[in-house]
Structure formats: C-alpha cells, structure tokens
C-alpha cells in the first residue's frame, strides 16, 4: 500500500491538477474545431435521422450536407413541448434516444412530466469541464447541494466532480444545520448548488460560530446576481456559474476570466429569432437553440426557451470556443424562481381551480439576496389563506398571496412579472 500524502502534498497535487486541461477540446484552434465538427456533425445527424422521433422532420435531410454549424439553420427546430408530446408509456423517451430505456443508467422526471436519460461514467453531462475551469480538482471536497431526487442536477455535478478527481459530499437540498456540520467536520472546499443556497449555509455557519473552508463555488439553476457574487468575493469565495439543462447537459460556462460564458465543446449553440429557426444577426438577443453531439441522446436544434446573445471575440482565459452573454430571460414568460421553473400554464391552472377567480399574476423580485414570489389573485372574495395551499400545489413553491378586487390586475397579457435585475 502506498504512503498517504501529507496535507501539504495533497494541496500541492490538487493545485497541479487544477492547472491541467480537462480534455483539450476547449483549447482547439477554430480550424481544428471546424475540422472535427465536419466529421462529428454528419454522424450525429445520421444517427438522429434513424430514430422514430425524427422520422418526419429529418427524413429528407442529407447528413453529409450538414458539416458546419451554419448548415443547421436549414433543419427544423425541436421544442420541449414536442419532446413531451412524443413521450408515451410505450415510448418514454419519445424515440429520441439511440439506446433502449433500460440500457441507460439513470432515468429522470422533470415537471410536465418529462423524462430524461443519464449514464454513469465519462462525465456524460460534461460538467467536469466547468469544474476544471473553476479551479476544482484533486484535493477538493465538493459539497454538492443540488437535488438527487428524480431530477438530474445532483448527479450531473457529482459526475463532473469525479471526472476532475474531486471527492463529493452528496448533501442534496435543505437541512441547513446538518449541511454546516458536515462542511465543518469534513472540511469541504467547494460548493455546488443554486446561487442563493450557499449564502444560507454561510450565514448559518456564522451564527453557529463555525468557520468553513469553502473557497470555490460552482452554481447553476438560477441567476447569479452581481451583488451576490460580490458578497461571495468579499468572503473569499470565487463563484462561477454555468448554463446547463437536464436534456442537454452543459451548454456554456464561466471561466476565471468572468467574461461571458464559453460554449461547451459537446454542443453547438445557435441564437435565433424566438419562435423560429432563423439565426439573428451577430450580437443580437434571441432564443438559444442547441444541437448536442451526445451519441446516446442526439437532440438536434433543441429550443431551450432561454434568451441570450453571442459575444464577439475569444475569452481572455484562452479557451477558443464561441461565447454567449449568459441567461437573458425567457422567450416566453416562463421564469425560474429558487431554481424551479414557474410557467404560465401553472398560473392558468390556479385560476381554473376556482370559479370565482378572474385572473392571477405572479410577481418575482429579490430581497436580501433571495428570490421572493408574490401571487396576486383577482377574485370576488375569499381570504388569501384559501389559496395558499393551491399556490404551493400548482406552482411547487411557497409564495406570499394577495387577493385583489376584480379589475385590479393590468390587462397587459403578463401573468409572470419578473422584477429582478440581471445586470
């Protein structure tokens, strides 16, 4: 049995590992990336074309003609609603996967319900590239506060941490006092989770007189507001964010340069006019459409519903792929609150549940670096407590509820109003 490394040797090894490149793909020259894409993209289109889910939309496509990102603009867009409609008890993944359902390591359920697959090994969701860019590697212990139940975020970051050689505390969500105890006892050095929850852990640790060793944080599932990032900086914690989804895995990520988000090398990102597949002019804001190069789940021109824009030039960190500005809102009114999506159809279901309710409006704001949700219900009567449980049941979040008189809500078509500032 080999000698156990001393703490100073472990830290030295970790520092060296963090300097290494993840797999080299993010450092390719533009010509090298284009050359690789000319081979991999036709193979992905050919694999997708053979699947039942693409039987109609890609039937007339010549895979050998799709050798660059620009050529994708001629193909139809796949929307999440189409993915959900195709999923049936007899075909739970809708005919969009190259493996049978039982051949995947994991199966997840997102609101809808919508089902997504996952695999053990080789960093299937590619989160490791983000963690490496954030300086996390061998010698680190990652306190993973993403959920492990039904949805994939916990396992996505778990897989990424193992890919870069870090140990994982699978903390999940909630139980803040236990989170503080574990962080203090184990000496966790990095946090993974939603942006807001780290502050809750740190504040509680301060109340309990515990001094934690967390110096790096990787966050997703909600906006990292500048004021919150500054608070983490002031506490000596370098916090970076990524853009990832259950369907696609990692889409884009920040590096230490903090200058936009670098598109992951396992996907192709287009920015299009919302509701269409037409690319916008360079620098314009539009909907993010993603084609994944994952051979197990080849989603082609998958519309995320998220808005962003391309940043010109290359990241100062030296990574060479295209950059985007990050999350800039939704193409529809769907809004993420405390890491959960709130959709217009959920608000409509709330109204439909009560005959005397005319309409409802969800208002999202920030207070003390935390998301706050207010639900205004326009009704002819009733106390707010009569709707509290229904709001939680249908929107999946606790919210403050106000009942207002008929006609009090604006007739502007907005059912989810986001008052948060993202810059």
N, C-alpha and C positions, 0 to 999 in steps of 0.2 A: 504494500500500500504506500502511495506517495506521501510525502510530507505535506501537512496542511500549511497553506500560506499564512504568513503573519498579516495582521490588518493593514500595515503599510504596503505590503506586497500586493494584497488584494486590490487596494485602491490604485496602485500603480498599474496593475494589469487592466483594471477597469478603464483607466484613463487611456491606455494604449488601444483597447478595443473600441472605445468611443471615437477614436481618431480614424478608424478604418472605414472604408466604404462598405455599404450594405451588400450590393451585388454588382456594382459598377455601372448599372444601366443608367443611373441618373447623371452620369458624367460623360455620356457619349457625345460625340460631335453631332451637329444637326445632320450631316451627311450620313453618318453611321446609323443614326436613329431612323432616317428615311429608308436606308437600305434594309435594315431589319424589318421595318414595317411593310415594305414591299413583298416580303416573304410571309410574314405572320398574318397580315390582314386578309389576304385572299383565302388562307387556310381557315381562318375564323368564319368568314362569310360562307365558305363551302360547308363547314360543319353546321352552321345555323340553318342554312338552306335545306339541309336534310331532315330537320326536325319538324314535327307536326305543327308546332306553334308558329312557324314561319312558312307553312305550306303555301299560303296565298301571297303574302307580302313580298317574299323573296323568290318566288317561283321563276320569274323572268330575268333574274339578275345573273350576270356572268361574273363569278367570283374573281376571275383573272383580270377583270377590268377595274377592280377596286383595290388599288395598290398604294393609295395615299389617302390621308385624311380628307382632302378636298373632295375626293370621289364619293365619300359617304353622303354628301348632300343630295345625291340622286335617289337615295333609298328612303323608304317610309320611316316615320318615327313610331316607336313603340311606347305607349303611355302606360303608366302603372295601372290605370283602370282596365286597359286591355289585358294586362297580365293577370289581374284578378278575375276578370270575366272568363278567361280561358281555364282557370283552375277549377277542377271538379273533383268529387270524391274518387272518381275513377282515374283522374289525371291531376294529382295535387299540385304539380309544378307547371301545369298548363302546356306541356310539350315544348318547353324552352331549355331543358337540360339534356345533356348528352349521356348522363347516367340515369339508371332507374332510381326511383326514390329510395329504395332500400340499400343502394350502393353508396349513398352519402353517409358521412359520419354523423352529421347533425341535421336536424330539421327544425326550423324556427317559425313562429307565428307572430306577425305584426298586425296592428289594427286593420280591420277590414272584414273578415280576417284575410291576410295574405301570407303565403308560405314561401320561405326561402331556404335553400340548402347551404351546407357548410361542410368543410373537410378538415381532418386533422393533418398536420404536417406541412412543411414547406411554406409556412406563412401564407395560407390560402387567400387571406384578405389583404395581404401585403402591408399590414400596419407596421411591420418591422422597419420599413424604410423611413417612416415618420419618426419612430422612436430613436433610430440611429441619428437622424438629423437633429433630434432634440438632445443628443448627448447621453442617451441611456444605453447601457450595455452591461458587460460582465462586471460584477461587483455591486450592481444595483439591486435593490429590492423594490419592486413596484407594487404599491398599494392600489389594486385595481377596483375602483368603486363604480364601475359600470355593472349593470344588471346581468346576471347569468340565467335568468328565468325566462324562457320562451323566446326572448329577443336575443340577437347575436352579439351585441356590443361587448359584453363581458368576455366572451370567447375570442372575439376579434382582437382585443388588446392583450388578452392572455397569450394568444398565438404569436402576436408581434413581439411581446416581451421575451418569450422563449427563443424566438428567432435571433435576437441580438444578445442572447446569453444572460439575460437578467432573471432573477428569481421573482416569483409572483405571490403576493398575498391576495387571494381571491375574496376580497372584502364585500363586494356587492354594494347594495344601497342601504341607507338607513343605519340605525343603531350607533349613533354618533359616539356615545361614550365608549363603546367597545372598539370602534374604529381608532379613537385616540389611544386607548390602552394598547392595542396591537401595534400601532405606529411607534409608540414609545418603547414597548418591550422588544420589538424586533428590529427597530432602527430603520424603518423603511426610508428610502432615499428619494423615491419618485412617486408621484401621484398620477393616476389615470382616472378620468371621470368627467362629469359635466363641469363647466367652469364655476358655477356657483357653489357646489358642494365642498370644494376644497376650503373655501372661506369658513364654512360652518365648522369643519373639522379643526381648522387653525384657531378660530375664536374659542371653541370649546376647550381645546388644549390649553389656551392661555388662562381660561377660567379655572382649570384644574391644576394649574401650575406645572404643566408638562412642556418640555422643550423638545420639539420634534426635529428630525434630521432631514426632512424633505427639502431638497434644493432644486428639483426639476419637476415640472408638471406638463402632462400632455392631455389636452382636453378636446371634447367634441360634444355633439348633441345639443348645442345651444350657442348663442353668440358670446364671444369673449369681449366684453366691453372694455374700452381703453382704460377707464378708471379702475376696473377690477384688475386688469393686468398690471397697472401701476402699483396697486396695493400689494400684489404678489412680488413685484420687483422690490418694493420697499422692505419686504420681509425676507429678501434674499432668495426668492424662488423664481427661476426662469420658466415662464409659462408660454407654451406654444400650442397652437390649435391646428386641427386638421378637418377636412371635409370628407366624410365617408357616409355610406349608406348600407343598409342590410343587403340590398340587392347587388351592389357593385363593389363593395369593399372600399378601399382607399381611393379617393378621386384626386385630392390635392392636399398639400401640407405646407406648413411654415417651416423654414429653417432658422438657424440662429440669426440670419440677416433680417428677419421680420419685415420682408419687403415683398408682400403679396404671397400667394400660395402657389407652389410648384406642382404642376400636374404630375401625378404618378405615372410611371412608365408602363404600368399594366393596363392603362386605359387611354382612349382618345377622347378628348373633350372638344365639343363644338358649342358656340354660343349662337342661338338662333332667335328669330322673332317669336315671341310666345304664341303658342297655338299653331305654329307652322314648323316646317323643317328648313326654313330659309335662313342661311347664315347672315348675321348682321355685319355691318362694316367694322373693321378693326377698332377696338376701343369702346364700341357701343355696348350698352347694357342689354342683355337678352336672357333667354332661358338656357340653362345648362343641359345639353344633350350628350350622353356618354355611350361610347361603344367599348365594351370590355374585351380584353384579349384572354380572358379566363376560358380555357378549353372545356371545362366542366359545365359552365353556365354562360354561353355566349350571347349576352344581351347586345343587340345591335341598335344603335341610335335610341337609347332608352332616355326618355324625357323625365328629368328629375322634378320639374316644377319649381326649381330654385333659380334665382336670378344672379348673374354675375357678369363680368366683362374681362376681356383679355388685357393684360398689362404688356406694354412693349418691352423688348429687350430681355436680357438674361439676369437671373438672380445674382446679386453680389457675392453669394456664397460659392459660386462656380458651378452649381447644378444647371444643366443646359436646357431642360425641357421648358415648354411654354408655361407662363404664369397667369393666374387669374386673380382678381381682386378679393376673392373670398365671397362669402354669402352676402347677397344684397337684397334679400327679401324673396317673396314668393310670386310666381306668375299668376297664381290665383290668390285667394285670401287665406289659404292655409297658413297657420302660424305655429312656430314651435315655442312652447312655454314650459320651462323647467325640464327641458329635454323631451317633452311629449308634443306630438302634433295635435293641434286643435283645428278641425276642419269645418267649413260652412255647413256640410250635411249634418254634423253633430248638433250644431245650433238649430238647424231646421227640425231635427228630431225632438229637441227640447220644446220647441213651440208646438209641434204636433201632439205632444203628450198631454197638453192641457187645452181644452176647448176655449177657455176664456182668455188665453194668452194670444195677443195680436202679433207680437214680434219680439225678438230678443237681440241683444248686441253684446258681444264680448269685447272688453277693453283691456289691453295688456300694457303694463307700464313697469317701471323699475323703482324700487325703494330699498335703501340700504344694501345695494348691490345684489338684490334678489328680484326675480320676476314676480309680479303681482297681477292677479287676474280679477277683474270686476265683471259681473254679468248683470246687465240691466234688462229687466223683463217688463215689457209693456203689457199691462193687464188691467182688467176692470175691477180687480180686487184681489185680495189674498195677501197674507203676510209673507215676507221673504223666506221664512223658515219652511214654508210649504214647498219651496222649490229647491232647497239646499241639497237634499239627497238626490234629486233628479239631475241637478247640475253635475254632481260628483259621478253619478252613474253613467251619464252620457258623455261628459267631457273628460272623464277619468282624472280630474284634478279638483282639489278644493278651491273654492273661489268665494269672494265676497259677493253677495247678491243684493240688488236693489230693485224694488218694484216701483215703476213709474206709471203715470196716468196714460190712457190711450192718446196717441198723437204726440207724445213727448219725444220719441226717438226720431232722429232725422230720416227722411225718405231719400237717402243717397245711395242705396244699394249695398252699403257696407254692413256686414254682420260681424266681422272681426276687425277691430281697430287696434293697430299696433302703434303705441306712442313712444316706444323705446328709440333711443338714438344710437345708431351704429357707427358713428364716426366722431 
